[in-house]
Each structure stands twice: as C-alpha cells, then as structure tokens.
Amino acid sequence: MAASDTKAKLMEAAEQQVRRKGVDGFSYSDLSAVVGIRKASIHYHFPAKSDLLTALMARYATQVMSELEGYVTAMDRPDQQLSAFVDLYRAALQDGASLCLCIAFIVSKDGLAPETRQEITQFRRAVEHWLCLRFEQAQTDQFLSKRFGDPTCEATAALALVEGAQLSARVAGDPPLFDIATQAFRDRLCHK
C-alpha cells in the first residue's frame, strides 16, 4: 500500500473514531487494528496524536467548505442553500451514531493542541462567514428579508443552532430531536 493511501486510510479511520467515540475515545492501537498496520507505522505518518487531529480538522474544513460552496453553485436562492446547510449537519448525525467532526472536537477542546484549536476556530469562522453571505443575500429577497435580521447575528445563531441540535439529538440517542430543534428555523426559510 502506498504511503499516501495509508495516510488517507488512517485519517478516514481516525475521523470515524472521533465522530463516534470522541477525541479521547480512540488510540493508535484502535487505528492499527482498523487499518491493519503496526502502531509504529502510524507514528511514521503522525508522530503524535495531536498531529493526526490537526490534520483531520484541516481536511474536514476543506471538505465541508467545498460542500457549502457547491450549494451556492447548485442552488440560486439563499433559502435553498441554508436548508441544505441544515441538512448537512443532520446527515452528520448518521442516525445518531456520530457527530460532525468539529463538534466532536469542541467537546474535548481543552485537551486539544493549540494547532488543532486554531483549525477549529478558523473552520467555524469560515462557516459563519459563508452563512453571513447567505443571510446578506436573503436581505435582498422580498419574502426572506422580513424573516431575518442582522446577517452576522443570524449566521452565529444558525451555526449554534445546528451544533446544539446535533449534540441534543446525539446525547438523547434520538435523531428526530435535531429536526424538532431546527424546525422553527426551517419554517422561517419557507416561502409561504
């Protein structure tokens, strides 16, 4: 197996572990068993767990931002884009089996390396900026402009909403709680 393939498999396995068990819920021994390589080989790619976690967050940020930009390309209206954003966070629950990676990291924030915390902060700022642009666009829509206030405040609230809804649904083991928590926001997006 090529080194790049091994590294990609390690990152994928680690992401699934973090999303399901949290940052402290897995070890290099777990990854060794899942990927089928020795622990020493993992240390070749990621000398410390903090190196792996920082790389995971950076990769995740790139993937999510690409997905969000895809919504802008595929959907004309901000209400559609914002609805897709909520759907993205709903899908990350994987029927209650996991959290999105950023939320899984945030839960263990104090134990993370500064570099990982910085990646989280940059990611959240990028998502809030993306959301802010959608709410700015909504202000030009005759219907939506009446339903939403300051774009910066709306962006911060929307991100907090989906993160909190995800945590609530996960801890209760009840994915439909996410839908209940986000329903009022979705109702504000509907052109009725």
C-alpha positions as CSV (number, residue, x, y, z in Angstrom):
1,M,0.0,0.0,0.0
2,A,1.4,3.4,-1.0
3,A,2.2,5.8,1.9
4,S,-0.4,8.3,0.7
5,D,-3.1,5.5,0.6
6,T,-2.1,4.5,4.2
7,K,-2.2,8.1,5.4
8,A,-5.7,8.6,3.8
9,K,-7.0,5.3,5.4
10,L,-5.6,6.4,8.8
11,M,-7.3,9.7,8.5
12,E,-10.6,8.2,7.5
13,A,-10.5,5.6,10.3
14,A,-9.5,8.3,12.8
15,E,-12.3,10.6,11.7
16,Q,-14.9,7.8,12.2
17,Q,-13.4,7.0,15.6
18,V,-13.5,10.7,16.7
19,R,-17.0,11.2,15.4
20,R,-18.3,8.1,17.2
21,K,-16.2,8.0,20.4
22,G,-14.7,11.4,20.8
23,V,-11.1,12.6,20.8
24,D,-10.2,10.6,23.9
25,G,-12.2,7.5,22.9
26,F,-9.7,6.0,20.5
27,S,-6.0,5.2,20.4
28,Y,-3.3,4.4,17.8
29,S,-3.9,0.7,18.8
30,D,-7.5,1.1,17.6
31,L,-6.3,2.6,14.3
32,S,-3.8,-0.1,14.0
33,A,-6.5,-2.8,14.2
34,V,-8.9,-1.0,11.8
35,V,-6.3,-0.1,9.1
36,G,-4.2,-3.3,9.6
37,I,-0.8,-1.7,10.2
38,R,1.6,-1.5,13.1
39,K,1.4,1.3,15.6
40,A,4.9,2.3,14.6
41,S,3.7,2.8,11.1
42,I,1.1,5.2,12.3
43,H,3.7,7.2,14.1
44,Y,5.6,7.5,10.9
45,H,2.7,9.4,9.3
46,F,1.6,11.2,12.5
47,P,4.3,11.3,15.2
48,A,1.8,12.4,17.8
49,K,-2.0,12.1,18.2
50,S,-2.2,15.9,18.1
51,D,-0.6,15.9,14.6
52,L,-3.3,13.5,13.4
53,L,-6.1,15.5,15.0
54,T,-4.9,18.8,13.5
55,A,-4.6,17.2,10.0
56,L,-8.1,15.7,10.4
57,M,-9.6,19.1,11.3
58,A,-7.8,20.8,8.4
59,R,-9.0,18.1,5.9
60,Y,-12.6,18.3,7.3
61,A,-12.7,22.1,7.0
62,T,-11.7,21.8,3.3
63,Q,-14.3,19.1,2.6
64,V,-17.1,21.0,4.4
65,M,-16.3,24.3,2.8
66,S,-16.2,22.7,-0.6
67,E,-19.6,21.2,0.1
68,L,-21.0,24.6,1.1
69,E,-19.6,26.3,-1.9
70,G,-21.2,23.6,-4.0
71,Y,-24.6,24.6,-2.6
72,V,-24.0,28.1,-3.9
73,T,-23.2,26.8,-7.3
74,A,-26.1,24.4,-7.5
75,M,-28.8,26.5,-5.8
76,D,-29.9,30.0,-6.7
77,R,-31.7,31.1,-3.6
78,P,-30.3,31.6,-0.1
79,D,-33.2,29.7,1.5
80,Q,-32.3,26.6,-0.5
81,Q,-28.6,27.0,0.4
82,L,-29.5,27.5,4.1
83,S,-31.8,24.5,4.1
84,A,-29.0,22.4,2.5
85,F,-26.7,23.6,5.3
86,V,-29.1,22.3,7.9
87,D,-29.4,19.0,6.0
88,L,-25.6,18.7,6.0
89,Y,-25.5,18.8,9.8
90,R,-28.5,16.5,10.1
91,A,-26.7,13.9,7.9
92,A,-23.6,14.1,10.0
93,L,-25.6,12.5,12.9
94,Q,-25.6,9.2,10.9
95,D,-28.8,8.2,12.6
96,G,-27.5,9.1,16.0
97,A,-24.3,7.2,15.7
98,S,-21.9,10.2,15.4
99,L,-21.4,13.9,15.4
100,C,-19.8,16.1,12.9
101,L,-16.1,16.2,13.4
102,C,-15.9,19.8,14.5
103,I,-18.5,19.3,17.3
104,A,-16.7,16.1,18.4
105,F,-13.5,18.1,18.7
106,I,-15.2,21.0,20.5
107,V,-16.5,18.7,23.2
108,S,-12.8,17.9,24.1
109,K,-11.5,21.4,23.3
110,D,-9.4,21.8,26.5
111,G,-7.4,18.6,25.8
112,L,-6.5,19.6,22.2
113,A,-3.3,21.0,21.0
114,P,-3.2,24.8,20.2
115,E,-2.8,24.0,16.5
116,T,-6.0,21.9,16.5
117,R,-7.9,24.5,18.4
118,Q,-6.8,27.1,15.8
119,E,-8.0,24.9,12.9
120,I,-11.4,24.6,14.7
121,T,-11.6,28.4,15.1
122,Q,-10.7,29.0,11.5
123,F,-13.3,26.5,10.3
124,R,-16.1,27.9,12.4
125,R,-15.2,31.4,11.2
126,A,-15.3,30.2,7.6
127,V,-18.7,28.6,8.2
128,E,-20.1,31.7,9.9
129,H,-18.8,33.9,7.0
130,W,-20.5,31.6,4.5
131,L,-23.7,31.8,6.5
132,C,-23.4,35.6,6.8
133,L,-23.2,35.9,3.0
134,R,-26.4,33.7,2.7
135,F,-28.2,36.0,5.1
136,E,-27.0,39.1,3.3
137,Q,-28.4,37.6,0.1
138,A,-31.6,36.9,2.0
139,Q,-32.0,40.6,2.8
140,T,-32.5,41.2,-0.9
141,D,-35.3,38.7,-1.1
142,Q,-38.7,40.3,-0.7
143,F,-40.0,37.5,1.5
144,L,-36.9,36.5,3.4
145,S,-35.9,40.0,4.3
146,K,-38.9,40.2,6.6
147,R,-37.9,37.0,8.4
148,F,-34.2,37.5,9.2
149,G,-32.3,40.3,11.0
150,D,-28.6,41.2,11.1
151,P,-26.7,38.8,8.9
152,T,-23.8,38.4,11.4
153,C,-26.2,37.6,14.3
154,E,-28.2,35.2,12.1
155,A,-25.1,33.4,11.0
156,T,-23.8,33.0,14.5
157,A,-27.2,31.8,15.7
158,A,-27.6,29.4,12.8
159,L,-24.3,27.7,13.5
160,A,-25.0,27.4,17.2
161,L,-28.5,26.0,16.4
162,V,-27.3,23.1,14.2
163,E,-24.4,22.3,16.6
164,G,-26.6,22.4,19.6
165,A,-29.3,20.4,17.9
166,Q,-26.8,17.8,16.9
167,L,-25.5,17.5,20.5
168,S,-29.0,17.2,21.9
169,A,-30.0,14.5,19.4
170,R,-26.8,12.5,20.0
171,V,-26.9,12.6,23.8
172,A,-30.6,11.6,23.8
173,G,-30.0,8.9,21.2
174,D,-32.9,10.4,19.3
175,P,-32.0,11.9,15.9
176,P,-35.5,13.3,15.3
177,L,-34.7,15.8,18.1
178,F,-32.5,17.5,15.6
179,D,-35.4,18.0,13.3
180,I,-37.6,19.4,16.2
181,A,-34.8,21.8,17.2
182,T,-34.3,23.1,13.7
183,Q,-38.0,23.2,12.6
184,A,-38.6,26.9,13.5
185,F,-35.5,27.9,11.5
186,R,-36.6,25.9,8.6
187,D,-40.1,27.4,8.8
188,R,-38.5,30.9,8.5
189,L,-36.9,29.7,5.2
190,C,-40.2,28.6,3.6
191,H,-41.8,30.9,1.1
192,K,-45.4,30.6,2.2
